[in-house]
Amino acid sequence: MDFKDLAALYKTELLDNVIPFWLQNSIDKECGGFFTCLERDGKVFDTDKFIWLQARQVWMFASLYNNVEKRKEWLDCAINGAEYLKKYGHDGSYNWYFSLTREGKPLIEPYNIFSYTFATIAFGQLSKATNSKMYADIALATFEIILSKVENPKGRWNKAYLGTCNLKNFALPMILCNLAQEIEHLLDPKILNELMENCIHTVMEEFCRPELGGIIVENITVSNELSDTFDGRLVNPGHAIESMWFIMDLAVRLNRPELIQKAVKITITMIEYGWDKEHGGIYYFMDRLNKPMQQLEWDQKLWWVHVETLIALLKGYNLTGSKECLEWYKKIHDYSWKHFKDEKYAEWYGYLNRQGVPLLSLKGGKWKGCFHIPRAMYQCWKTAEEIANKEI
Amino acid sequence: MDFKDLAALYKTELLDNVIPFWLQNSIDKECGGFFTCLERDGKVFDTDKFIWLQARQVWMFASLYNNVEKRKEWLDCAINGAEYLKKYGHDGSYNWYFSLTREGKPLIEPYNIFSYTFATIAFGQLSKATNSKMYADIALATFEIILSKVENPKGRWNKAYLGTCNLKNFALPMILCNLAQEIEHLLDPKILNELMENCIHTVMEEFCRPELGGIIVENITVSNELSDTFDGRLVNPGHAIESMWFIMDLAVRLNRPELIQKAVKITITMIEYGWDKEHGGIYYFMDRLNKPMQQLEWDQKLWWVHVETLIALLKGYNLTGSKECLEWYKKIHDYSWKHFKDEKYAEWYGYLNRQGVPLLSLKGGKWKGCFHIPRAMYQCWKTAEEIANKEI
């Protein structure tokens, strides 16, 4: 594998294909913010605005501006989204709605904690790009609210009857692993440290289960036990793998080689667990006891699962030289580029059926925006570059 | 087509295959109520109890007892479920939870209006079978609560921001069409009449859209207009077709031949609209503007969609002699018996992929219980019998 070529491939795909797609098609010049419901060719097919995706696109462009090049159009794009979010995205007290009309009227109430986490990383990155105290304050105020909601993230919209069988979910601690690093320039070092240690502990010692061969489960009881219920049996390989590169980044930052080794091992375990031996690709959902699932989409192949896996494997290889990482990387790379990349139009497909055929033609929708694909292109580009530089 | 044979086929499938499956596998003799999460061979794979399915099974067995034969084991089965529901299913004021643990502790709060509607028809049918005033009172008290919730069925769990773009959904008026007839023995004739007229009007004049060629959409604005949003574009052919046999039943009861003709026409329109010309079967979800959908399961083939279609077509043929009904009936009959019936074990599969291959092995789960399959067997048996008797 020529890592110089690989770096160039990802750089080109990012800068000449994916980012231009979003710059050309997603900016709402009239009302502010972004259209994210984009057809295969980039045409807007719905104008609802989802806070997850508004914030993630702000983050993406601010991050490109901070880490790749000081291009004005990238900063302008990020600010366009941030101003829209600042004005319409919350209830006045940084309780972030889930979605808005094109004009910014609230559609869905602030029930979803990830609207808050993505707002935090968006304003966090943008505060770095602009040196704006206002943006930093929004990030910090939102972060405070997240911390206050950790115990019951859905608040009054929580349908679980409190006290019977309350499970805790993997998604929030996993996202906090990433969020901690995103806003470290805004945090008191003591709080940052505590947050990082907590996240690492929760992910590696609570949700990762040695008694199940080291896989990560999506839900455990509040006393950290496995639960033989639909939610307690659920495994989401993509989630687990994505969290492992967050952990690798944390481990590098904290200089903990043994944590890197552990994260690489879990990555491989999860890919072997989640790989569809019949049709290729990684399943969306699995049941750890092989029981029938509630998720009808369990056998589908999703864009984010595969590109997050590319990041984790390439980082794993870069950090440890693991042959398993490299072999799996080649396999997932081939699968992803063959099935998700659209050869006719820009950007990548999001949803394939089990056989690897696109199930929806969209390039962006309610959940797919300007985030996983470009972030993965960036991460793979930079990681491949590091590997190439070491080889010289 | 020999309708005497057809009647016998459905009768045998109901009484010798489907009903024994539930009697043998689903009754929880220890804690009361029913297990509904049953593997292909009937083995219990999860013990959570969902109020929809508890109530629907009570209804099914009470209905068999009332309409087929006074078998004690059927009545006992219905009472087993009803007593469990009475004791654990609600908060003390007939606010019906969504799900319970095996022992009856609440798991999911009473956010779902259909827990209430199915409780109503369960206790309504059982009050007929037992002449019990207590069961009748539960049905009526629950019915009162439903009426009070029509405007905002999800109450405090409603995530839609009130006032921006509120849509009304087809499911509740559709279910009320059926519910009205189920509890007519308990209702004041004036209230019953109003309810029936309202339902017919809402279904036929509001959700059925002549400007779209007479299809039924799942959501319209509160001022009865189409909405070009994800929910406003949604079409659920199975829902629409199921409602048409409720309307046919109402039309027979009210002696309105023109309403029968209209319902038959919509049935055919919806089947032609929803039929998968490539792989056969009826799609689960569609977008009326052919835009990408949020529902990742849109192309799957579900048991209830197909067996509800069998009922609507057979009733339509019985009531009007429509050749189109008969031709489509044959096609859907062949598809359903070929793909959903399990040749090795009792009961039918619930979830097929687009190609018609089972996606989940379960016979019962969170949504599939002792309801659509046996109800359809019963309805097809009785309707085929009527047709056969006319032919003599």
Chai-1 contact restraints between the chains, C-beta under 6 A:
chainA,res_idxA,chainB,res_idxB,connection_type,confidence,min_distance_angstrom,max_distance_angstrom,comment,restraint_id
A,F45,B,K291,contact,1.0,0.0,6.0,A-B,restraint_1
A,K105,B,T164,contact,1.0,0.0,6.0,A-B,restraint_2
A,P106,B,Y161,contact,1.0,0.0,6.0,A-B,restraint_3
A,P106,B,T164,contact,1.0,0.0,6.0,A-B,restraint_4
A,L107,B,Y161,contact,1.0,0.0,6.0,A-B,restraint_5
A,L107,B,T164,contact,1.0,0.0,6.0,A-B,restraint_6
A,I108,B,K159,contact,1.0,0.0,6.0,A-B,restraint_7
A,E109,B,K159,contact,1.0,0.0,6.0,A-B,restraint_8
A,E109,B,Y161,contact,1.0,0.0,6.0,A-B,restraint_9
A,Y111,B,K159,contact,1.0,0.0,6.0,A-B,restraint_10
A,W157,B,K159,contact,1.0,0.0,6.0,A-B,restraint_11
A,K159,B,I108,contact,1.0,0.0,6.0,A-B,restraint_12
A,K159,B,E109,contact,1.0,0.0,6.0,A-B,restraint_13
A,K159,B,Y111,contact,1.0,0.0,6.0,A-B,restraint_14
A,K159,B,W157,contact,1.0,0.0,6.0,A-B,restraint_15
A,Y161,B,P106,contact,1.0,0.0,6.0,A-B,restraint_16
A,Y161,B,L107,contact,1.0,0.0,6.0,A-B,restraint_17
A,Y161,B,E109,contact,1.0,0.0,6.0,A-B,restraint_18
A,T164,B,K105,contact,1.0,0.0,6.0,A-B,restraint_19
A,T164,B,P106,contact,1.0,0.0,6.0,A-B,restraint_20
A,T164,B,L107,contact,1.0,0.0,6.0,A-B,restraint_21
A,K291,B,F45,contact,1.0,0.0,6.0,A-B,restraint_22
A,P292,B,L360,contact,1.0,0.0,6.0,A-B,restraint_23
A,P292,B,S361,contact,1.0,0.0,6.0,A-B,restraint_24
A,P292,B,L362,contact,1.0,0.0,6.0,A-B,restraint_25
A,Q294,B,K366,contact,1.0,0.0,6.0,A-B,restraint_26
A,L296,B,E297,contact,1.0,0.0,6.0,A-B,restraint_27
A,E297,B,L296,contact,1.0,0.0,6.0,A-B,restraint_28
A,E297,B,E297,contact,1.0,0.0,6.0,A-B,restraint_29
A,L360,B,P292,contact,1.0,0.0,6.0,A-B,restraint_30
A,S361,B,P292,contact,1.0,0.0,6.0,A-B,restraint_31
A,L362,B,P292,contact,1.0,0.0,6.0,A-B,restraint_32
A,K366,B,Q294,contact,1.0,0.0,6.0,A-B,restraint_33
